[in-house]
Amino acid sequence: MCVDIDAMERCNGGVHPAGKRERAAAAEARLKTLGVEIGKHPEFGRADVVATHPAHGTVVVEVEGNSSRQREQAMYSALGQTMLMMRRESDHLTSALAVPDEEPWGAAAAEDSRPHPTRPSTSPLPGI
């Protein structure tokens, strides 16, 4: 598994809530102890999360969270990045978008989560 953590997520630059830097550092340290590679993925670049399983293939996840920019702006940015990943043709590649489990995000995600009309989901993850 590979996770890309950008500068803003590490609180380098900008204004951040109190305690965010410490939480981000603790989360990154925990990911490292679990064996997660931190940084740019060799094939998928700055994708937020890339997980590969020998039997189930690769899942590339774009992650959006609460930030100072408008929710719709963040959602469409994440959708655009996800769609770029979906351009790759492969039976072993699944693209996903992760958003907070909160009502405003859930409503926005539900609006834009219509299945692809010509290709059914092949996600190895239950419920996706």
A tleap script that builds the chain and sets N, CA, C and O, in Angstrom:
source leaprc.protein.ff14SB
mol = sequence {
  NMET CYS VAL ASP ILE ASP ALA MET GLU ARG
  CYS ASN GLY GLY VAL HIE PRO ALA GLY LYS
  ARG GLU ARG ALA ALA ALA ALA GLU ALA ARG
  LEU LYS THR LEU GLY VAL GLU ILE GLY LYS
  HIE PRO GLU PHE GLY ARG ALA ASP VAL VAL
  ALA THR HIE PRO ALA HIE GLY THR VAL VAL
  VAL GLU VAL GLU GLY ASN SER SER ARG GLN
  ARG GLU GLN ALA MET TYR SER ALA LEU GLY
  GLN THR MET LEU MET MET ARG ARG GLU SER
  ASP HIE LEU THR SER ALA LEU ALA VAL PRO
  ASP GLU GLU PRO TRP GLY ALA ALA ALA ALA
  GLU ASP SER ARG PRO HIE PRO THR ARG PRO
  SER THR SER PRO LEU PRO GLY CILE
}
set mol.1.N position { 0.856 -1.167 0.000 }
set mol.1.CA position { 0.000 0.000 0.000 }
set mol.1.C position { 0.899 1.227 0.000 }
set mol.1.O position { 1.958 1.250 0.628 }
set mol.2.N position { 0.450 2.237 -0.718 }
set mol.2.CA position { 1.177 3.494 -0.817 }
set mol.2.C position { 0.202 4.641 -0.547 }
set mol.2.O position { -0.901 4.664 -1.093 }
set mol.3.N position { 0.608 5.580 0.286 }
set mol.3.CA position { -0.216 6.747 0.613 }
set mol.3.C position { 0.603 8.001 0.331 }
set mol.3.O position { 1.733 8.133 0.799 }
set mol.4.N position { 0.026 8.913 -0.434 }
set mol.4.CA position { 0.683 10.186 -0.708 }
set mol.4.C position { 0.129 11.233 0.246 }
set mol.4.O position { -1.082 11.449 0.297 }
set mol.5.N position { 0.997 11.876 0.996 }
set mol.5.CA position { 0.588 12.911 1.947 }
set mol.5.C position { 1.186 14.223 1.469 }
set mol.5.O position { 2.407 14.378 1.424 }
set mol.6.N position { 0.322 15.165 1.112 }
set mol.6.CA position { 0.850 16.429 0.588 }
set mol.6.C position { 1.179 17.411 1.711 }
set mol.6.O position { 0.882 17.166 2.880 }
set mol.7.N position { 1.791 18.515 1.332 }
set mol.7.CA position { 2.272 19.501 2.306 }
set mol.7.C position { 1.147 20.058 3.179 }
set mol.7.O position { 1.331 20.230 4.384 }
set mol.8.N position { -0.002 20.340 2.592 }
set mol.8.CA position { -1.108 20.899 3.384 }
set mol.8.C position { -1.614 19.882 4.412 }
set mol.8.O position { -2.023 20.259 5.510 }
set mol.9.N position { -1.586 18.606 4.057 }
set mol.9.CA position { -2.016 17.584 5.011 }
set mol.9.C position { -1.038 17.457 6.178 }
set mol.9.O position { -1.410 17.009 7.263 }
set mol.10.N position { 0.211 17.852 5.950 }
set mol.10.CA position { 1.221 17.855 7.010 }
set mol.10.C position { 1.276 19.209 7.725 }
set mol.10.O position { 2.092 19.397 8.628 }
set mol.11.N position { 0.422 20.142 7.332 }
set mol.11.CA position { 0.341 21.479 7.918 }
set mol.11.C position { 1.551 22.339 7.573 }
set mol.11.O position { 1.941 23.199 8.364 }
set mol.12.N position { 2.141 22.122 6.422 }
set mol.12.CA position { 3.233 22.969 5.946 }
set mol.12.C position { 2.640 24.061 5.067 }
set mol.12.O position { 2.355 23.832 3.892 }
set mol.13.N position { 2.456 25.232 5.630 }
set mol.13.CA position { 1.836 26.342 4.910 }
set mol.13.C position { 0.357 26.433 5.244 }
set mol.13.O position { -0.274 25.444 5.619 }
set mol.14.N position { -0.179 27.622 5.103 }
set mol.14.CA position { -1.604 27.824 5.364 }
set mol.14.C position { -1.921 27.892 6.851 }
set mol.14.O position { -1.026 27.821 7.694 }
set mol.15.N position { -3.192 28.027 7.158 }
set mol.15.CA position { -3.676 28.105 8.531 }
set mol.15.C position { -4.444 26.817 8.819 }
set mol.15.O position { -5.287 26.399 8.025 }
set mol.16.N position { -4.148 26.190 9.960 }
set mol.16.CA position { -4.751 24.900 10.278 }
set mol.16.C position { -5.315 24.910 11.688 }
set mol.16.O position { -4.858 25.676 12.537 }
set mol.17.N position { -6.307 24.063 11.943 }
set mol.17.CA position { -6.867 23.980 13.296 }
set mol.17.C position { -5.817 23.514 14.308 }
set mol.17.O position { -4.879 22.793 13.968 }
set mol.18.N position { -5.996 23.940 15.543 }
set mol.18.CA position { -5.078 23.539 16.616 }
set mol.18.C position { -5.025 22.017 16.712 }
set mol.18.O position { -6.056 21.347 16.668 }
set mol.19.N position { -3.824 21.484 16.843 }
set mol.19.CA position { -3.649 20.052 17.018 }
set mol.19.C position { -3.573 19.243 15.737 }
set mol.19.O position { -3.254 18.055 15.779 }
set mol.20.N position { -3.859 19.863 14.591 }
set mol.20.CA position { -3.855 19.101 13.342 }
set mol.20.C position { -2.454 18.579 13.010 }
set mol.20.O position { -2.306 17.431 12.591 }
set mol.21.N position { -1.443 19.400 13.193 }
set mol.21.CA position { -0.073 18.981 12.876 }
set mol.21.C position { 0.308 17.729 13.675 }
set mol.21.O position { 0.897 16.795 13.131 }
set mol.22.N position { -0.032 17.720 14.959 }
set mol.22.CA position { 0.304 16.576 15.813 }
set mol.22.C position { -0.480 15.323 15.398 }
set mol.22.O position { 0.070 14.223 15.367 }
set mol.23.N position { -1.775 15.502 15.077 }
set mol.23.CA position { -2.583 14.352 14.633 }
set mol.23.C position { -2.060 13.794 13.320 }
set mol.23.O position { -1.999 12.578 13.138 }
set mol.24.N position { -1.681 14.685 12.401 }
set mol.24.CA position { -1.163 14.253 11.097 }
set mol.24.C position { 0.151 13.496 11.271 }
set mol.24.O position { 0.365 12.465 10.633 }
set mol.25.N position { 1.033 14.006 12.134 }
set mol.25.CA position { 2.317 13.336 12.369 }
set mol.25.C position { 2.110 11.964 13.008 }
set mol.25.O position { 2.784 10.999 12.648 }
set mol.26.N position { 1.182 11.879 13.953 }
set mol.26.CA position { 0.903 10.601 14.609 }
set mol.26.C position { 0.310 9.598 13.620 }
set mol.26.O position { 0.665 8.419 13.633 }
set mol.27.N position { -0.591 10.071 12.766 }
set mol.27.CA position { -1.201 9.178 11.760 }
set mol.27.C position { -0.152 8.690 10.771 }
set mol.27.O position { -0.140 7.513 10.410 }
set mol.28.N position { 0.722 9.578 10.332 }
set mol.28.CA position { 1.770 9.186 9.393 }
set mol.28.C position { 2.724 8.175 10.040 }
set mol.28.O position { 3.115 7.198 9.400 }
set mol.29.N position { 3.093 8.399 11.282 }
set mol.29.CA position { 3.972 7.458 11.987 }
set mol.29.C position { 3.308 6.087 12.105 }
set mol.29.O position { 3.964 5.061 11.930 }
set mol.30.N position { 2.021 6.071 12.398 }
set mol.30.CA position { 1.288 4.797 12.521 }
set mol.30.C position { 1.237 4.075 11.182 }
set mol.30.O position { 1.436 2.862 11.125 }
set mol.31.N position { 0.974 4.800 10.113 }
set mol.31.CA position { 0.964 4.182 8.782 }
set mol.31.C position { 2.314 3.530 8.480 }
set mol.31.O position { 2.369 2.419 7.951 }
set mol.32.N position { 3.390 4.220 8.815 }
set mol.32.CA position { 4.734 3.677 8.573 }
set mol.32.C position { 4.963 2.399 9.376 }
set mol.32.O position { 5.558 1.450 8.865 }
set mol.33.N position { 4.495 2.363 10.637 }
set mol.33.CA position { 4.684 1.152 11.439 }
set mol.33.C position { 3.879 -0.019 10.876 }
set mol.33.O position { 4.221 -1.179 11.109 }
set mol.34.N position { 2.816 0.281 10.141 }
set mol.34.CA position { 2.014 -0.770 9.508 }
set mol.34.C position { 2.599 -1.221 8.163 }
set mol.34.O position { 2.061 -2.119 7.516 }
set mol.35.N position { 3.701 -0.590 7.753 }
set mol.35.CA position { 4.351 -0.988 6.509 }
set mol.35.C position { 3.881 -0.248 5.274 }
set mol.35.O position { 4.203 -0.643 4.153 }
set mol.36.N position { 3.129 0.813 5.462 }
set mol.36.CA position { 2.649 1.607 4.332 }
set mol.36.C position { 3.783 2.472 3.798 }
set mol.36.O position { 4.496 3.115 4.567 }
set mol.37.N position { 3.946 2.485 2.486 }
set mol.37.CA position { 4.927 3.371 1.864 }
set mol.37.C position { 4.316 4.767 1.764 }
set mol.37.O position { 3.179 4.919 1.319 }
set mol.38.N position { 5.060 5.769 2.171 }
set mol.38.CA position { 4.586 7.152 2.126 }
set mol.38.C position { 5.280 7.852 0.967 }
set mol.38.O position { 6.507 7.836 0.872 }
set mol.39.N position { 4.493 8.470 0.082 }
set mol.39.CA position { 5.071 9.221 -1.023 }
set mol.39.C position { 4.390 8.925 -2.347 }
set mol.39.O position { 3.341 8.283 -2.403 }
set mol.40.N position { 4.998 9.396 -3.378 }
set mol.40.CA position { 4.477 9.265 -4.743 }
set mol.40.C position { 4.580 7.800 -5.202 }
set mol.40.O position { 5.629 7.170 -5.067 }
set mol.41.N position { 3.482 7.276 -5.741 }
set mol.41.CA position { 3.476 5.902 -6.232 }
set mol.41.C position { 4.224 5.844 -7.570 }
set mol.41.O position { 4.066 6.749 -8.389 }
set mol.42.N position { 5.032 4.808 -7.813 }
set mol.42.CA position { 5.810 4.749 -9.056 }
set mol.42.C position { 4.965 4.706 -10.331 }
set mol.42.O position { 5.399 5.212 -11.367 }
set mol.43.N position { 3.782 4.118 -10.278 }
set mol.43.CA position { 2.934 4.041 -11.474 }
set mol.43.C position { 1.810 5.067 -11.477 }
set mol.43.O position { 1.511 5.645 -12.522 }
set mol.44.N position { 1.184 5.303 -10.333 }
set mol.44.CA position { -0.003 6.156 -10.260 }
set mol.44.C position { 0.283 7.554 -9.722 }
set mol.44.O position { -0.647 8.328 -9.492 }
set mol.45.N position { 1.535 7.882 -9.522 }
set mol.45.CA position { 1.915 9.239 -9.139 }
set mol.45.C position { 1.359 9.672 -7.807 }
set mol.45.O position { 1.490 8.970 -6.805 }
set mol.46.N position { 0.723 10.860 -7.801 }
set mol.46.CA position { 0.249 11.492 -6.568 }
set mol.46.C position { -1.146 11.042 -6.158 }
set mol.46.O position { -1.857 11.790 -5.487 }
set mol.47.N position { -1.552 9.842 -6.544 }
set mol.47.CA position { -2.831 9.307 -6.067 }
set mol.47.C position { -2.775 9.235 -4.538 }
set mol.47.O position { -1.729 8.921 -3.968 }
set mol.48.N position { -3.888 9.523 -3.881 }
set mol.48.CA position { -3.889 9.564 -2.418 }
set mol.48.C position { -3.572 8.203 -1.798 }
set mol.48.O position { -2.728 8.106 -0.908 }
set mol.49.N position { -4.247 7.157 -2.268 }
set mol.49.CA position { -4.033 5.811 -1.741 }
set mol.49.C position { -4.001 4.828 -2.901 }
set mol.49.O position { -4.875 4.853 -3.768 }
set mol.50.N position { -2.997 3.966 -2.918 }
set mol.50.CA position { -2.924 2.892 -3.907 }
set mol.50.C position { -2.699 1.599 -3.132 }
set mol.50.O position { -1.694 1.446 -2.436 }
set mol.51.N position { -3.641 0.676 -3.259 }
set mol.51.CA position { -3.532 -0.617 -2.586 }
set mol.51.C position { -3.552 -1.713 -3.637 }
set mol.51.O position { -4.414 -1.728 -4.516 }
set mol.52.N position { -2.594 -2.630 -3.541 }
set mol.52.CA position { -2.495 -3.716 -4.512 }
set mol.52.C position { -2.588 -5.057 -3.789 }
set mol.52.O position { -1.936 -5.278 -2.768 }
set mol.53.N position { -3.419 -5.949 -4.343 }
set mol.53.CA position { -3.601 -7.287 -3.806 }
set mol.53.C position { -3.361 -8.279 -4.931 }
set mol.53.O position { -3.870 -8.078 -6.034 }
set mol.54.N position { -2.599 -9.347 -4.691 }
set mol.54.CA position { -2.267 -10.263 -5.782 }
set mol.54.C position { -3.476 -10.915 -6.445 }
set mol.54.O position { -3.432 -11.208 -7.640 }
set mol.55.N position { -4.542 -11.145 -5.706 }
set mol.55.CA position { -5.716 -11.791 -6.296 }
set mol.55.C position { -6.799 -10.805 -6.734 }
set mol.55.O position { -7.568 -11.094 -7.652 }
set mol.56.N position { -6.861 -9.651 -6.085 }
set mol.56.CA position { -7.957 -8.711 -6.351 }
set mol.56.C position { -7.546 -7.493 -7.164 }
set mol.56.O position { -8.402 -6.679 -7.511 }
set mol.57.N position { -6.277 -7.344 -7.475 }
set mol.57.CA position { -5.838 -6.222 -8.294 }
set mol.57.C position { -5.507 -4.989 -7.485 }
set mol.57.O position { -5.183 -5.064 -6.300 }
set mol.58.N position { -5.596 -3.853 -8.152 }
set mol.58.CA position { -5.189 -2.575 -7.563 }
set mol.58.C position { -6.389 -1.655 -7.403 }
set mol.58.O position { -7.238 -1.564 -8.290 }
set mol.59.N position { -6.451 -0.980 -6.274 }
set mol.59.CA position { -7.477 0.035 -6.010 }
set mol.59.C position { -6.755 1.369 -5.835 }
set mol.59.O position { -5.850 1.491 -5.009 }
set mol.60.N position { -7.165 2.371 -6.623 }
set mol.60.CA position { -6.610 3.719 -6.533 }
set mol.60.C position { -7.705 4.615 -5.968 }
set mol.60.O position { -8.781 4.731 -6.556 }
set mol.61.N position { -7.435 5.243 -4.836 }
set mol.61.CA position { -8.454 6.024 -4.135 }
set mol.61.C position { -8.041 7.488 -4.075 }
set mol.61.O position { -6.926 7.815 -3.668 }
set mol.62.N position { -8.944 8.354 -4.481 }
set mol.62.CA position { -8.790 9.795 -4.294 }
set mol.62.C position { -9.581 10.145 -3.035 }
set mol.62.O position { -10.763 9.817 -2.932 }
set mol.63.N position { -8.936 10.808 -2.082 }
set mol.63.CA position { -9.549 11.108 -0.784 }
set mol.63.C position { -9.798 12.601 -0.675 }
set mol.63.O position { -8.895 13.402 -0.918 }
set mol.64.N position { -11.007 12.979 -0.314 }
set mol.64.CA position { -11.353 14.384 -0.073 }
set mol.64.C position { -11.860 14.512 1.344 }
set mol.64.O position { -12.559 13.633 1.848 }
set mol.65.N position { -11.509 15.602 1.981 }
set mol.65.CA position { -11.973 15.835 3.346 }
set mol.65.C position { -12.404 17.266 3.529 }
set mol.65.O position { -12.407 18.058 2.587 }
set mol.66.N position { -12.764 17.586 4.741 }
set mol.66.CA position { -13.173 18.958 5.052 }
set mol.66.C position { -11.963 19.871 4.946 }
set mol.66.O position { -10.885 19.560 5.453 }
set mol.67.N position { -12.155 20.992 4.284 }
set mol.67.CA position { -11.070 21.966 4.123 }
set mol.67.C position { -11.683 23.347 3.999 }
set mol.67.O position { -12.897 23.519 4.112 }
set mol.68.N position { -10.825 24.328 3.765 }
set mol.68.CA position { -11.322 25.704 3.663 }
set mol.68.C position { -11.991 25.981 2.322 }
set mol.68.O position { -12.720 26.965 2.198 }
set mol.69.N position { -11.763 25.135 1.311 }
set mol.69.CA position { -12.408 25.400 0.024 }
set mol.69.C position { -13.832 24.831 0.021 }
set mol.69.O position { -14.181 23.994 0.853 }
set mol.70.N position { -14.630 25.292 -0.913 }
set mol.70.CA position { -16.023 24.868 -0.982 }
set mol.70.C position { -16.111 23.377 -1.247 }
set mol.70.O position { -15.323 22.825 -2.014 }
set mol.71.N position { -17.078 22.728 -0.607 }
set mol.71.CA position { -17.257 21.291 -0.727 }
set mol.71.C position { -17.454 20.864 -2.181 }
set mol.71.O position { -16.883 19.866 -2.620 }
set mol.72.N position { -18.259 21.620 -2.924 }
set mol.72.CA position { -18.507 21.270 -4.322 }
set mol.72.C position { -17.227 21.347 -5.140 }
set mol.72.O position { -16.977 20.501 -5.998 }
set mol.73.N position { -16.417 22.369 -4.867 }
set mol.73.CA position { -15.141 22.536 -5.568 }
set mol.73.C position { -14.222 21.347 -5.277 }
set mol.73.O position { -13.582 20.816 -6.184 }
set mol.74.N position { -14.161 20.938 -4.025 }
set mol.74.CA position { -13.341 19.786 -3.644 }
set mol.74.C position { -13.860 18.511 -4.288 }
set mol.74.O position { -13.078 17.687 -4.762 }
set mol.75.N position { -15.188 18.346 -4.308 }
set mol.75.CA position { -15.791 17.137 -4.880 }
set mol.75.C position { -15.489 17.034 -6.376 }
set mol.75.O position { -15.104 15.970 -6.859 }
set mol.76.N position { -15.662 18.126 -7.101 }
set mol.76.CA position { -15.423 18.067 -8.548 }
set mol.76.C position { -13.941 17.902 -8.868 }
set mol.76.O position { -13.595 17.274 -9.868 }
set mol.77.N position { -13.078 18.444 -8.049 }
set mol.77.CA position { -11.642 18.227 -8.228 }
set mol.77.C position { -11.321 16.747 -8.042 }
set mol.77.O position { -10.602 16.153 -8.846 }
set mol.78.N position { -11.859 16.157 -6.978 }
set mol.78.CA position { -11.622 14.741 -6.703 }
set mol.78.C position { -12.218 13.858 -7.797 }
set mol.78.O position { -11.608 12.869 -8.202 }
set mol.79.N position { -13.407 14.216 -8.272 }
set mol.79.CA position { -14.016 13.439 -9.363 }
set mol.79.C position { -13.167 13.504 -10.626 }
set mol.79.O position { -12.996 12.498 -11.314 }
set mol.80.N position { -12.638 14.676 -10.928 }
set mol.80.CA position { -11.783 14.822 -12.107 }
set mol.80.C position { -10.537 13.954 -12.002 }
set mol.80.O position { -10.146 13.299 -12.967 }
set mol.81.N position { -9.915 13.953 -10.825 }
set mol.81.CA position { -8.726 13.126 -10.624 }
set mol.81.C position { -9.076 11.648 -10.721 }
set mol.81.O position { -8.313 10.866 -11.288 }
set mol.82.N position { -10.227 11.260 -10.172 }
set mol.82.CA position { -10.665 9.864 -10.236 }
set mol.82.C position { -10.940 9.459 -11.677 }
set mol.82.O position { -10.573 8.360 -12.093 }
set mol.83.N position { -11.581 10.335 -12.440 }
set mol.83.CA position { -11.895 10.018 -13.840 }
set mol.83.C position { -10.615 9.856 -14.665 }
set mol.83.O position { -10.559 9.012 -15.559 }
set mol.84.N position { -9.603 10.647 -14.377 }
set mol.84.CA position { -8.335 10.483 -15.088 }
set mol.84.C position { -7.741 9.097 -14.836 }
set mol.84.O position { -7.186 8.485 -15.747 }
set mol.85.N position { -7.855 8.608 -13.613 }
set mol.85.CA position { -7.375 7.261 -13.307 }
set mol.85.C position { -8.209 6.203 -14.028 }
set mol.85.O position { -7.684 5.164 -14.429 }
set mol.86.N position { -9.502 6.465 -14.191 }
set mol.86.CA position { -10.396 5.493 -14.822 }
set mol.86.C position { -10.119 5.337 -16.313 }
set mol.86.O position { -10.606 4.388 -16.930 }
set mol.87.N position { -9.354 6.241 -16.901 }
set mol.87.CA position { -9.035 6.144 -18.326 }
set mol.87.C position { -8.165 4.937 -18.624 }
set mol.87.O position { -8.113 4.474 -19.764 }
set mol.88.N position { -7.492 4.430 -17.624 }
set mol.88.CA position { -6.640 3.251 -17.818 }
set mol.88.C position { -7.536 2.022 -17.945 }
set mol.88.O position { -8.373 1.765 -17.080 }
set mol.89.N position { -7.364 1.285 -18.997 }
set mol.89.CA position { -8.158 0.079 -19.205 }
set mol.89.C position { -7.467 -1.101 -18.534 }
set mol.89.O position { -6.340 -1.445 -18.891 }
set mol.90.N position { -8.121 -1.714 -17.579 }
set mol.90.CA position { -7.566 -2.881 -16.912 }
set mol.90.C position { -8.675 -3.586 -16.148 }
set mol.90.O position { -9.513 -2.946 -15.514 }
set mol.91.N position { -8.671 -4.897 -16.215 }
set mol.91.CA position { -9.629 -5.674 -15.429 }
set mol.91.C position { -9.218 -5.744 -13.967 }
set mol.91.O position { -9.999 -6.168 -13.115 }
set mol.92.N position { -7.988 -5.325 -13.677 }
set mol.92.CA position { -7.458 -5.450 -12.326 }
set mol.92.C position { -7.259 -4.101 -11.650 }
set mol.92.O position { -6.505 -3.993 -10.683 }
set mol.93.N position { -7.938 -3.066 -12.161 }
set mol.93.CA position { -7.796 -1.726 -11.602 }
set mol.93.C position { -9.167 -1.169 -11.246 }
set mol.93.O position { -10.072 -1.133 -12.080 }
set mol.94.N position { -9.307 -0.741 -10.007 }
set mol.94.CA position { -10.546 -0.128 -9.541 }
set mol.94.C position { -10.217 1.272 -9.049 }
set mol.94.O position { -9.261 1.459 -8.296 }
set mol.95.N position { -11.001 2.253 -9.468 }
set mol.95.CA position { -10.843 3.632 -9.006 }
set mol.95.C position { -11.953 3.929 -8.011 }
set mol.95.O position { -13.088 3.484 -8.183 }
set mol.96.N position { -11.623 4.682 -6.974 }
set mol.96.CA position { -12.608 4.998 -5.947 }
set mol.96.C position { -12.413 6.419 -5.452 }
set mol.96.O position { -11.343 7.009 -5.599 }
set mol.97.N position { -13.475 6.954 -4.862 }
set mol.97.CA position { -13.469 8.283 -4.272 }
set mol.97.C position { -13.936 8.137 -2.826 }
set mol.97.O position { -14.994 7.562 -2.572 }
set mol.98.N position { -13.157 8.654 -1.880 }
set mol.98.CA position { -13.514 8.579 -0.461 }
set mol.98.C position { -13.785 9.981 0.063 }
set mol.98.O position { -12.991 10.899 -0.147 }
set mol.99.N position { -14.917 10.138 0.749 }
set mol.99.CA position { -15.295 11.418 1.354 }
set mol.99.C position { -15.729 11.152 2.795 }
set mol.99.O position { -16.032 10.010 3.142 }
set mol.100.N position { -15.764 12.182 3.638 }
set mol.100.CA position { -16.197 11.985 5.026 }
set mol.100.C position { -17.607 11.413 5.105 }
set mol.100.O position { -18.448 11.685 4.248 }
set mol.101.N position { -17.853 10.628 6.129 }
set mol.101.CA position { -19.159 10.025 6.357 }
set mol.101.C position { -20.037 11.019 7.129 }
set mol.101.O position { -20.420 10.786 8.276 }
set mol.102.N position { -20.337 12.124 6.461 }
set mol.102.CA position { -21.145 13.195 7.044 }
set mol.102.C position { -22.205 13.585 6.030 }
set mol.102.O position { -21.976 13.467 4.827 }
set mol.103.N position { -23.341 14.038 6.481 }
set mol.103.CA position { -24.472 14.318 5.606 }
set mol.103.C position { -24.167 15.242 4.425 }
set mol.103.O position { -24.512 14.892 3.296 }
set mol.104.N position { -23.547 16.388 4.624 }
set mol.104.CA position { -23.332 17.224 3.431 }
set mol.104.C position { -22.497 16.503 2.369 }
set mol.104.O position { -22.771 16.638 1.177 }
set mol.105.N position { -21.489 15.747 2.786 }
set mol.105.CA position { -20.650 15.027 1.825 }
set mol.105.C position { -21.423 13.865 1.219 }
set mol.105.O position { -21.328 13.606 0.020 }
set mol.106.N position { -22.186 13.168 2.051 }
set mol.106.CA position { -22.949 12.024 1.552 }
set mol.106.C position { -23.921 12.420 0.469 }
set mol.106.O position { -24.063 11.708 -0.525 }
set mol.107.N position { -24.598 13.550 0.642 }
set mol.107.CA position { -25.548 14.024 -0.371 }
set mol.107.C position { -24.826 14.383 -1.661 }
set mol.107.O position { -25.303 14.068 -2.752 }
set mol.108.N position { -23.673 15.043 -1.539 }
set mol.108.CA position { -22.914 15.419 -2.732 }
set mol.108.C position { -22.382 14.187 -3.448 }
set mol.108.O position { -22.406 14.127 -4.677 }
set mol.109.N position { -21.905 13.211 -2.696 }
set mol.109.CA position { -21.367 11.990 -3.304 }
set mol.109.C position { -22.476 11.176 -3.954 }
set mol.109.O position { -22.275 10.604 -5.025 }
set mol.110.N position { -23.637 11.116 -3.324 }
set mol.110.CA position { -24.745 10.338 -3.892 }
set mol.110.C position { -25.179 10.902 -5.233 }
set mol.110.O position { -25.527 10.147 -6.142 }
set mol.111.N position { -25.163 12.218 -5.365 }
set mol.111.CA position { -25.524 12.847 -6.637 }
set mol.111.C position { -24.594 12.426 -7.758 }
set mol.111.O position { -25.027 12.269 -8.900 }
set mol.112.N position { -23.319 12.243 -7.443 }
set mol.112.CA position { -22.310 11.985 -8.464 }
set mol.112.C position { -21.829 10.547 -8.499 }
set mol.112.O position { -20.804 10.268 -9.120 }
set mol.113.N position { -22.531 9.624 -7.855 }
set mol.113.CA position { -22.032 8.254 -7.785 }
set mol.113.C position { -22.808 7.299 -8.681 }
set mol.113.O position { -22.862 6.097 -8.421 }
set mol.114.N position { -23.405 7.836 -9.729 }
set mol.114.CA position { -24.129 6.948 -10.645 }
set mol.114.C position { -23.153 5.970 -11.274 }
set mol.114.O position { -22.036 6.353 -11.624 }
set mol.115.N position { -23.559 4.696 -11.425 }
set mol.115.CA position { -22.631 3.730 -12.022 }
set mol.115.C position { -22.332 4.053 -13.478 }
set mol.115.O position { -23.137 4.672 -14.174 }
set mol.116.N position { -21.172 3.625 -13.916 }
set mol.116.CA position { -20.773 3.796 -15.312 }
set mol.116.C position { -21.753 3.001 -16.169 }
set mol.116.O position { -22.002 1.833 -15.870 }
set mol.117.N position { -22.321 3.593 -17.229 }
set mol.117.CA position { -23.380 2.921 -17.989 }
set mol.117.C position { -22.930 1.676 -18.751 }
set mol.117.O position { -23.755 0.814 -19.053 }
set mol.118.N position { -21.650 1.564 -19.065 }
set mol.118.CA position { -21.227 0.415 -19.873 }
set mol.118.C position { -20.306 -0.541 -19.155 }
set mol.118.O position { -19.970 -1.592 -19.702 }
set mol.119.N position { -19.883 -0.210 -17.942 }
set mol.119.CA position { -18.966 -1.094 -17.242 }
set mol.119.C position { -19.417 -1.237 -15.792 }
set mol.119.O position { -19.425 -0.255 -15.050 }
set mol.120.N position { -19.795 -2.452 -15.374 }
set mol.120.CA position { -20.207 -2.632 -13.975 }
set mol.120.C position { -19.016 -2.503 -13.036 }
set mol.120.O position { -17.868 -2.655 -13.452 }
set mol.121.N position { -19.289 -2.228 -11.802 }
set mol.121.CA position { -18.230 -2.128 -10.802 }
set mol.121.C position { -17.540 -3.468 -10.647 }
set mol.121.O position { -18.189 -4.513 -10.601 }
set mol.122.N position { -16.234 -3.430 -10.568 }
set mol.122.CA position { -15.475 -4.661 -10.340 }
set mol.122.C position { -14.693 -4.546 -9.035 }
set mol.122.O position { -13.654 -5.185 -8.868 }
set mol.123.N position { -15.188 -3.747 -8.131 }
set mol.123.CA position { -14.460 -3.490 -6.886 }
set mol.123.C position { -14.322 -4.755 -6.058 }
set mol.123.O position { -15.301 -5.474 -5.861 }
set mol.124.N position { -13.115 -5.037 -5.569 }
set mol.124.CA position { -12.929 -6.174 -4.666 }
set mol.124.C position { -13.369 -5.849 -3.244 }
set mol.124.O position { -13.350 -6.718 -2.373 }
set mol.125.N position { -13.766 -4.596 -3.004 }
set mol.125.CA position { -14.141 -4.187 -1.663 }
set mol.125.C position { -15.636 -4.403 -1.449 }
set mol.125.O position { -16.430 -3.980 -2.289 }
set mol.126.N position { -16.048 -5.043 -0.359 }
set mol.126.CA position { -17.476 -5.274 -0.097 }
set mol.126.C position { -18.235 -3.960 -0.051 }
set mol.126.O position { -17.752 -2.983 0.523 }
set mol.127.N position { -19.397 -3.926 -0.640 }
set mol.127.CA position { -20.262 -2.764 -0.584 }
set mol.127.C position { -19.929 -1.647 -1.534 }
set mol.127.O position { -20.585 -0.606 -1.509 }
set mol.128.N position { -18.922 -1.828 -2.379 }
set mol.128.CA position { -18.549 -0.754 -3.315 }
set mol.128.C position { -18.899 -1.187 -4.705 }
set mol.128.O position { -18.674 -0.442 -5.659 }
savepdb mol mol.pdb
quit
